[in-house]
Every structure is written in structure tokens, then in C-alpha cells.
Amino acid sequence: MAYEPKRAVNNLAHEYAECAAFYTVSSKLFESQDPKLAEQMNQAAIRAIEYSQILTSEKLTDARIEMAAKSIIKDLDNEIANVSIILNKYSDRCVEAMTDPKARMDYWLMKRD
């Protein structure tokens, strides 16, 4: 059975919070090497935060972002070379979530355990 709408919305909000953390951390990583890319990632983070807050709340979004950022930083293990790890984990789904929110919502509505 597919996820009910309330669960799908919650999962999408959680995904936006993770994307916000991913874009925020990535922005910091690329700040000195590619300021333009870093600013684009920062703007994506701001939008992802807004989307997550719309779907849930500011308090829950902030907690989820903090939790995701800790996980991302742990994955990096203080090595910029490990950026591939977080790119593989987050990039595709975050790009989809940000560029085609309906497709991501459809994904969650059709998801089965």
C-alpha cells in the first residue's frame, strides 16, 4: 500500500530539510573555490528551508536541518575530497526536489514499504 498523503508530506518536508543542510554545507565547501556556485547553493538552501517550513514547522525544520548537517559533516570526515560521498547521497534527489516538487511528492505518494 502506498504512503498516505500526510506521511508523504512529512517525508517530503524531511527531504527538504536534508537538502537545506546539504546545500548549506556544500556552499561552505565551495565558498573559496567557486563563489558563484557557493551562492547558488546558499540560495537553494534558503528555498529548501522555506519549503520544509511550509510543509511542517520552523521548529521541526530547524531540528531536522541540524540533524542532517551533523550527518553530512560526519560523512565528510574533515576531508574536502569526501565531497563525492555527500554529492552521491544528496545531489540527485535534492535537485529533483527543488526543480520538480510535484515529482518528488508523487514519489512519496507512490512509495511502498
N, C-alpha and C positions, 0 to 999 in steps of 0.2 A: 504494500500500500504506500502511496506517495505521501510526502510530508503535508500536513495540514497548513493552511496559509499562515497562521500565527507562528508556527515553528519555522517556516520558510523565511518569513520576515525577520525573525530573530537571528537566524543563521546568516542572512544577507547583511544585517546590521553588524554582526560579529565580524564578518568578512571585511566590511568597510573599515572597521576599527583596525584590523590586522593590516590592511592596505595603508591606512594612515601611518601606522608605525613603520611599515616597510618604506614608504616614500620619505618619511621624516629621517630615518636612519640613512637611507641612500643619499638623500640630499646633503647630509653632513659629510658623507664619504666622498662625494664628488665636488664639494664646495671649492676646493683649491684647484682641482684639475680641470673642471668644466663648469664654471659658474652659471652658464645659461641652462645646462641640464639640471644642475642643482636647484635653480629657481623653478624650473618646470616641475620637478619632483616635489618641491615645497608647496607649490600651488595645488598639485594633485592631492597632497596630504590634507590640505585645508578643505578641499571639496569632499574627500573621503570622511573627514571628521563631521562635516555638515550632514552628509547623507546618513551616517550612522546615528547621529543625534536625532535626526528627523524620524528614523525608524524605531528608536528606543528612547534614550535619555542622555543628557550630558554626563551625568554621574556614571552610568553604565559604560558609555563610550570611553570616558577617561580611564576607567579601570581596565577595560579591555585593551586599550592602546598601551597602557603601562605594562600589562602582562605580555603583550605581543612584542613590545620593544625589548624587554628583558630576554625573551626567547631569541630574537634576532641578533642581539648583541652577543649572546652566548654562542650562537651558530657562527658568528664571525671570529670568535676566539682571538680577538686583538690582532687579526691579520687581514689587511685590506684585500689580500689575494683570495680570501674566502668569500668575497662578494658573490662569486659564482653560486655558492650554496644558497644564499638568500634570493638571488635572481631566479634560480631554478624553482625555488619553493613558492615564490610570490608573484613574480613578474607577469606571467600569462594571465592568471586569474584576476589580478588587480587591474591589468589593462582592460580585460573584458568587463569587469565590474564597473569601471569608470567610463568606458566608452559605450557600453551596451547594457545598462542596468536591467532592462527587460529580459534579456537573455540570461543574466545571472539569476534573476528572480524565477524565471522559467526552470532553470537548472534546479534550484532548491525546491520548487513546487513538484518537480518530476522525480526528485531524488527518492530512492528507496533504501532502507537499511538491509 
